[in-house]
């Protein structure tokens, strides 16, 4: 009976390992297919003109996504300016100042916010910013993206700060400085690598978001005209071009998708490099 049980456990272990390996292989294969398909269709249309020229009307040859690339970078920067202080302060509060019940409540709220569909965030930003301002704008789009970033930054900042040894906090407090000075001068520098990793992950998360921008940024082919005016972005332009019946625009949609994948891939590689330095 004992030998049969041991044999059964061995076979169960082998079966589960095989299933896990197949699942991992399937996930890698799907990712490779997506990247390969985008690479095949998009790389041939990437050129200097695509990066440096603005979009042209239907029927005119050439054109690019210069304004949309700049718009994407502006929205990422604006969202980061709004989200990083809020997310970092929330993470500091939960890790170093909140009681157990309050910390659990904030964590639960952050997890719920992180799971809210991006289209719902877009509807919320439309209701509280676009309608009162009577205009689609870069500001409302940046605010919508910032809402998506905040819970990611807050949770990663909290986890990074909690990894800092309590002995460092106690040593700082023993010098007679206030708790806030100890957090700012000792704890945050000790967790800086993890905090930066969380920020980069949140930026990668919002780089390809389209749904919130449909309801906030609207899109524009005229470049950045101010925070209170509509603005173009790569995901929006890809969406509009992909749905168009014109082959030139569809080709540019593939090129834009390839560029967006490169952006997210670059951020992901940077995050892995920073994480590797953290654990080295």
N, C-alpha and C positions, 0 to 999 in steps of 0.2 A: 504493500500500500504506500509505503514511504517512497519507494523507487518510482512508482507510477505518478505520485504527486510531484516528485522532483522533475520527472520527465515532462509532465504536463506544464509545469511552470517554465521549463526551458523552451518548450514549443510556443507557449503564450508570449514569452519574451521575444522570441525570434519573429513571430507574426507581427507583434506591435512595432518592433524595430523596422520591419519591412514596410508596414503601413505608414509609419512616420517618414521613412525615407522616400516613399512614393509621393506623399503629400508635399514634402519639401521640394522634391524634383518637379512636381507639377507647378508649384508656385514659382520656382525659378524659370521654368519653361514659359509660363504665361508672361512673366516680366520680360524675358528675352524676346518673345514674339512681339510684344507691344513696342519695346525699344527698337527692335529690328525693323518693324513695319514703319515706324515714324522716321527712323534713320534712312530707310530706303526711299521713302516718298519726299522727305524734307531736305536732306542734305544737298541734293542737286540744285535746289533753288536758293540756297544761301550764298550771297555774294556781298560785295562792298556796297552796292547800290541798295540792297535790301536793308542794310543796317544804317545807311546814311541818307536815304531819300524818304520823303513823305509819301503817303498814299496818293494814288492818282485816280481820276474818275474812270468809269468803265469805258473801254475802247482805246485808252491810251496805254501804250506799252510801258513796261517798267513799273517803277513805284516801289515803295518799301514800307517798313513799319518803324521808322525813326521816332516819330512822335509817340507811338504806342510804347516803344521800349523806354523812352524817357518818362512817359506817364506811369508805367509800371514801377520804375525806380522811385519816382516821386511818391506814389501811393505807399510803397513799402517803407520809405523813410518817414512819411507822415504817420503811418500806423505805428511804427516803432517809437516815435517820439511820444505818442499818446499812450501806448500800451506798456512799454518797459518800466516807467516809474510806478504805474499802478500795480503791475504784476509783481515787481520786485518788492514793493512795500507790503503787498499781501503775503508774499512768501516769508518776509522777515517777521511780520506780525504773528503768523501761525507758528513759525519755528522757535521764536524767542520770547514772545510776549503774551500770546493767548493761552488761556486755560484749556484743559482737555476738552471740555464740552464745546467751547467756542471754536477751538481748532478743528474739531470734527465737523462742526457746522460749516465752517469756511471751506474745508476740503470737499465736503459733499456738494456745496454750491458750485465750487470750481469744476468738479467732475460733471455736474449737470450742465453747466454752461459750455464745457468742452464738447458735450454730446449734442448740443442744440444744432439742428441742420442750418447750414449757412444761408439758405434761402429765408429762413425765419429771422436770422440776424439782419438780412437785407430788408425785410419788411419792417422790422423794428426801426432800423435807421431811416427808412423812408418816412415812417410815421412821425418820428421825433425831430428829424433834421430837414429832409427834402420838402415835406409839405409846409412846415413853418417858414422855411426860407424861400418857398415858391420857385425852387430851382434845383436841378441836379448839380452836384458839385464834387470837387476833389475832396473837400473837407468831410462831407457825409460818407464818401467812399472810404476815406482813411479811417474814420470813426468806426465804420462797420468792420473793417479788417482788424482794427485794434481790439474790438470785442472778441474776435476769434483768437487773437494772440494772448490776451490776458490770462485765461486759465492755464494755458500751456506754460507760460513764463512763471506764474505763481506756483504751480506744482513742482516744476523742476527746480526753481529757486529754493523752495522749502526743503526738498529732499537734499539738495546740495548743502544747504546751511546746517541741516541736521547731521551731516557727516563730519562736520568740523568738531573735533574733540571738545568736550566740556572743560577739560583742563585749560584750554586756551582762553575760554571765557572767564574761568575763575582766576587765572593769572592776570588777565586784564583788569578785572574788578578789584583784585587785591592791590593794584597800583593806585586805587582811589578814584579812577575815572568813572563816569556815569555809564549806565548800561547801554545807552544809545551810542556813546563814543566807543565802547567796547565792540558793539556790533559793526559799526561803520569802519573802525580802524583795524579790527582783528578778524572778526568772523567773516565779513564779506570778502576781504582779500583771500582768505583761506578757501572760500567756496567759489572764487571768481571763474575758474575754468568750467565748473558745472553750470553756473549762471549763464555764461556766454553760450554754452552748448544749448541750453534751453531757448535762449533768444534766437539762435540760428535755426533751431527746429521750428519755432513759431513762424519765422520768416519763410522757411520752406513750405510751411502749411498754407500760408496765404498767397504765395506767389502765383498759384494757378487757379485761385478762386474766381469764379465767373458769376455765380448767382447773386451775391450781394452787389456786385458792380452793375448788374443790369438794372437794379432798383435805385442806385445811388449815383454812380458816375455817368451813366447813360452812354458815354463815348463821344469822341470828337476827333476829327481829322486835322484840326488846326493847331495842335500842340497845346502846351500849358498856357492858359489865359488867366489864371488866378485860382485861389482856393475856393471861391464861390461860383466857379464856372464848371461846366462839364469837362471831363478829361478822358482821353483815350487810354487804353491799357491792352497789353498783349492778349490776355484771355478773352476780352470783349471782341477784339478784332478777329481773333481766330474763330470765335463763335459766329460772327456775322459773315465772314468770308466762307466758312465751311458750309453755311446754309445757302449761299448765293448760287445762281445757275451758271456763273461765269468761270471758265476754266482757269484764267489767270488768277482770280481771287482764290480759287480752291487750292492752286499751287502755293500761293503765298500763305494760305492757312496751314498747309503742311510745314512750310518753312518756319512759320511762327511757332507751331507746336514743337518742332525740333529745337528751336531756340529756348523755349520755355522748359523743355525737358533738360537741356544742358544747364540752365540756371538752377533748377531743383537738384540735379545731379551734382553740380559743383558745390552747392550748399551742403548736401549730404556728405560729400567727401570731406569737406572742411569740418563738419561736425564729428565725423569719425576720427579725423586727425587730432582735433582738440581733445576728444574723449581718450584717445590713445595716449596723449601726453599726460592727461590727468591720472591715468592708471599706471604710467611708466614709473 
